[in-house]
Amino acid sequence: MKYTLLIVSIFLFQTNLNSQNKAQELFKLSDVNYKRGDYAEALSNCIEALKIIEGKSDHTLTAYGNYRVGRMYYILNNRVTALNYFYKSRQIIYGKNIDSLKFIVSYNIGVIYTEIGAVDSALTHYAIAEKELVNRTSPIDHLKLNAVIADLYMNQTNNFVLAKQYAKKAEEFANKCNSDQWKAFSKMKFAIFYMRTKEYELAKKYVIEAQILFDKVADLDGKMYSHRVLTEILIRMADPGAKDAFLRLLNLRDSTFKVETATKIAQYQTLYETDKKITENKLLQQKNELSKSEIEAKNKTIIGLLIGVLLIVITIFWRVSVMNLKKKNRELEAAQAIQKEKERISRDLHDNVGGQLSYVLYSLDGINEKDTKKRSELATNINESIRNVISSLRETIWAINDESINLNDFSDKLKVYTRTIFKNTETKIIFNEQINKNIQLNSLVGLNLYRICQEIINNAFKHAKASELKVDIIASDRTTVIISDNGVGFDLEKQTDHGFGLSNIKSRAQETGVKLDLKAELNKGVVYTLVV
């Protein structure tokens, strides 16, 4: 079906292209017949061209075809039919916004209204045409418009002041055209103007000048028109009665010309209407066939949509099942995570509280020691251990009491712990905080990070012999804790823990997801970098 539609589209495109070419040839032939004075044949060519292009997708050519037919009817003095075709053209032009033809159709409608004495309608359409002239640079268009407005004021309102103004404007644009034909056209306006104002010598001068130019360019219509005006001027200069007789003669000639062409025109018009009906019937038949094709295509589309909907429903059920499975997996993972955290808390209590309590129990066995000094030392140690137990419990409760730990609180607690340990030493404690964001740590992550820091600080207290301990806490996009000392350090390659608690630090960091980096050298101190 898809390929059939493609072939039909290509065929229709080629058909439209051929139709356009044929119509253009007929318009050219019409121009040739018009120049020969064979107006009936010129009209026939235009009607034939319009018959070919009507109903096609080229709206510009269709509007132009209606204009050309209307123009030929105007030349044959059938103004009513001409106006009908001009309005058909205008409807397409403004309906499809064809800017290139707006001036010419408004201009021609104004000309007909001028000739039939509908002054207001003529001026309305001339105003529309003048508005369209803003985007047109051709002096010919300006010349023609000013000339017909001059005609209107001369022949319909007898306003010779305005008529002369527009005739002069037309003359200015004629000189810009650099065309003898349009210069002659402009001179004819002045000839008619002076004839209407009864300045016959001036009128005669302008019409003779126009005749010379019409002869020069071999403009048959122009020559006929100038001879007619010259004759009328000469008659007016002598006997007005002779003018009436001569005009009757000209009208009789025009009537004879109309009779000669009327039969042909009627035949062409009848043929055009007949062919138009045949074309409409063919189009109707094609539409019926297209309707059948569209129904078939719709049926196939409906079946395709049903299949698509069924596939969507199946996909939705599958996705729901997958989501339920993922949900159960997440719940299981959450339960496992909770269990793991419980184990971490238990281990933390066991390592910190359990060890201290075991030491207290062990120490209580010597409570009855007879040596007063030993008993005093034992009481001091038990007291310190119990304080450590209480501190560890508080730290654990502090960490797990809330869902998250504020990094500022974490930093403050670490400060207190560090300064408490080193309060009786000469070691200088330096804390540097760069906390630019309100960072919240997961409670268990915060507790483990705190325990790691405690272990590192205890190691520094016990082994480093440092004169300076520095703690940097940096928070931007991530949290970084750097603990460094300038103590004795150690050789990382030879280090096997020996009380440094390195394995415990590494284990906590790995379980918590904290990145640990350790740098140490003999006599150059130790640097721990923790990145959450």
Sequence and secondary structure as in RCSB ss.txt:
>XXXX:A:sequence
MKYTLLIVSIFLFQTNLNSQNKAQELFKLSDVNYKRGDYAEALSNCIEALKIIEGKSDHTLTAYGNYRVGRMYYI
LNNRVTALNYFYKSRQIIYGKNIDSLKFIVSYNIGVIYTEIGAVDSALTHYAIAEKELVNRTSPIDHLKLNAVIA
DLYMNQTNNFVLAKQYAKKAEEFANKCNSDQWKAFSKMKFAIFYMRTKEYELAKKYVIEAQILFDKVADLDGKMY
SHRVLTEILIRMADPGAKDAFLRLLNLRDSTFKVETATKIAQYQTLYETDKKITENKLLQQKNELSKSEIEAKNK
TIIGLLIGVLLIVITIFWRVSVMNLKKKNRELEAAQAIQKEKERISRDLHDNVGGQLSYVLYSLDGINEKDTKKR
SELATNINESIRNVISSLRETIWAINDESINLNDFSDKLKVYTRTIFKNTETKIIFNEQINKNIQLNSLVGLNLY
RICQEIINNAFKHAKASELKVDIIASDRTTVIISDNGVGFDLEKQTDHGFGLSNIKSRAQETGVKLDLKAELNKG
VVYTLVV
>XXXX:A:secstr
 HHHHHHHHHHHHHHHHHHHHHHHHHHHHHHHHHHHT HHHHHHHHHHHHHHHTTSS HHHHHHHHHHHHHHHHH
TT HHHHHHHHHHHHHHHHHTT GGGHHHHHHHHHHHHHHTT HHHHHHHHHHHHHHGGG   HHHHHHHHHHHH
HHHHHTS  HHHHHHHHHHHHHHHHHHT HHHHHHHHHHHHHHHHHTT HHHHHHHHHHHHHHHHHHT HHHHHH
HHHHHHHHHHHHS HHHHHHHHHHHHHHHHHHHHHHHHHHHHHHHHHHHHHHHHHHHHHHHHHHHHHHHHHHHHH
HHHHHHHHHHHHHHHHHHHHHHHHHHHHHHHHHHHHHHHHHHHHHHHHIIIIIIHHHHHHHHHHTTTT S HHHH
HHHHHHHHHHHHHHHHHHHHHHHHHHSSEEEHHHHHHHHHHHHHHHTTTSS EEEEEEEE S  EEEHHHHHHHH
HHHHHHHHHIIIII  SEEEEEEEESSSEEEEEEE S    TTT   TTS HHHHHHHHHHHT EEEEEE TTS 
EEEEEE 
